[in-house]
Structures are given as C-alpha cells and as structure tokens.
Amino acid sequence: MKRQKRDRSSVLFNRGFQAGLVGKSRDECPVNVQDLRSHWMSGWREGREAHWNGQSGVSAINSNPSLH
C-alpha cells in the first residue's frame, strides 16, 4: 500500500495544533523558516483556542475542520 505524502504546511499546522492543545508555549516552535513557522503558529493558535474552550484530545481534532 502506498503512503500519501502530506503537504509540509498541513503537517506543521497539525503539530502546532497539538502543541497548543496541550498547553505548550509558542516559544517551543521547532521551525525557524518564517513561511513554515507561520503554519505551525496558526495551528498553535487554533489549538490554544480549543484548549481554552475546554476541548481536548480527539474531540478537539474532530471538531476542527482545518485538521481534516
């Protein structure tokens, strides 16, 4: 079975979302390239918002259409 290679921007967004969801600081962004960093930061912002709204784990991922 072939694996579909994901777009790097969506991978970074998803990783940023997960980091924000568990309450990590935005200073923990592992990306230094500005264009790619913006994808991680966008995901982190949405993850923090989900965290503040009381969402966690799978329920947060399933309710966020950006992650599909």
C-alpha positions, -999 to 999 in steps of 0.1 A, spaced: 0 0 0 14 34 -10 16 61 16 4 95 6 30 122 13 14 150 32 20 186 24 46 200 48 24 230 57 -5 208 68 19 186 89 33 217 106 -3 231 112 -13 198 128 18 196 150 12 232 161 -24 225 169 -14 195 190 12 217 209 -14 244 215 -40 219 226 -18 205 254 -8 240 265 28 243 252 43 277 248 46 292 213 83 296 221 86 258 216 80 262 178 107 240 162 107 258 129 130 288 121 119 294 84 94 322 85 70 308 59 69 274 75 68 288 110 35 306 102 18 273 95 29 259 129 18 292 147 -16 291 130 -21 256 142 -9 265 177 -33 295 179 -63 272 170 -51 246 194 -49 271 223 -84 283 214 -97 248 216 -78 243 249 -94 274 263 -128 263 252 -124 231 271 -118 208 242 -91 181 244 -78 151 226 -99 135 198 -129 158 204 -109 189 196 -94 173 164 -128 161 152 -145 195 158 -118 214 139 -124 213 101 -89 227 94 -74 194 105 -92 172 80 
